[in-house]
């Protein structure tokens, strides 16, 4: 939201109407496009390091 509303100065209506692909294309010149998704092993390591906590406990 910060990139869309602040950096790109989109109106809220234009921001919420944009698709993820459109936002990524608009942000590409700023170098803010994310890389590839983490490999499965890296994701599992992150999940072990930062487990979800059950809020009912």
Secondary structure, 3 states (H helix, E strand, C coil): CHHHHHHCCCCHHHHHHCCHHHHHHHHHHHCCCCCCCCCHHHHHHHHHHCCCCCCCC
